[in-house]
Amino acid sequence: MSVFASDTPTYSYDPHGDTLYIEYSKDPSERTIEVLGGWPMLLLDLNADDKITGIEFVGAKQFGLKHFAKLLHAERYRLASGLKNPDAVVNAVDQVGDDLLALSH
């Protein structure tokens, strides 16, 4: 069972806010988990079924995708606690981190 709202993400970058957004669904999110607050910021948007609808990286260019991938890997267990399927979320976050590392090369 996938924890993403879609298997095909779209990527967008806002240079004014230095924000990379990976969108898995156009549906509005039910809640947002702040994985990292302050600077850099990492937010995870979830729908009512706790499926990931988007991941927002604020400070993407300044800190780089490798840095965010490392942060994702380090925080994966903490952010998955309390969700309906924490093991699947951990695996999904690992996948996103690996995808970010691949994009950064």
N, C-alpha and C positions, 0 to 999 in steps of 0.2 A: 504494500500500500504506500503510495507516494504521499509525502507531506507537503508537496507543492500543489498549488491550485491549478497549475498547468505544467505540462512537460516542456513547453517551449517558451522560455523567457524572452523578454525584450529588454534591451539596455538603452538607457538614456543618460546623458551627462549635461548638467547645468554648470557652465563655467562661472557664472556670477556667484553661485553658492558653493562652488567646488564640490558638487554632489553627483555621485553616481547612483542611479536607481536601477535595480533589476526587478522588473515587473513580471509576475507570474499570473496575474489576473487583473482585469479592469474593474472587477467588483470592488466595492468599498470594503475596507478592512473593518473588522469589529473591534480590534484592539491592536496596540503597538507595544512591543517590548523594547525597552531601552537596554541594549546590550552594553553599550558604552555611552556614558553621558559626558558632557563637557566637550573637550576637543582632543582627538577627533571624536565624532559621534557615529554610532552604528545603531540603526533601528530596524526592527523586524516587524512587518505588518502581517497580521493573521486574520483569517475569516472566522465565522462562527464555528466551523469544524476544526479549528486550529491548524488549518492548512496555510502555508506561507503564500501570501499574495504579493509581497514585495520586500526587498531588502534595500535600505538606504545607507549609503556611505558618505558622510559629510566630512570633507577634508580629503577626498579621494586623490586628487592630484598632489596636494602638499605632502601627504604621508605615503602615498603609493599603494598599489594593489597588493604588493607583497606584505606590507605592514598589516593591512586589513585581513589578509588571509591568515597571518599568524595570530591576530587577535581573535578571529573567528574560531580557529582551532583551539585556542586557549580557553575560550568562554563557552564552548559548545555544551558542556554538561550543565553549567549553571543556567543557561538560557532555556534548556529543555526541561528543567524540573517544573512540575506542575502542569505540563501539557498532556494531552490525551495519549500521545504515542511518543514518549521521550527518546526511545532508542532510534526510531525513524528520523526524528528531528536531528539527533546527533549525527546520524549518517548523512542526512541532507546537508547539514552545515559543513561537514567534512567535504562533501561534493562541491559545494559552492566555493569553499576555500581553495580546493584544488583547481576549480575553473578559474578563479581569480589569479592564481599563480600561473596558470597556462596563458591567460590574457596578458600578463605582465612581461612575458618573454618576447 
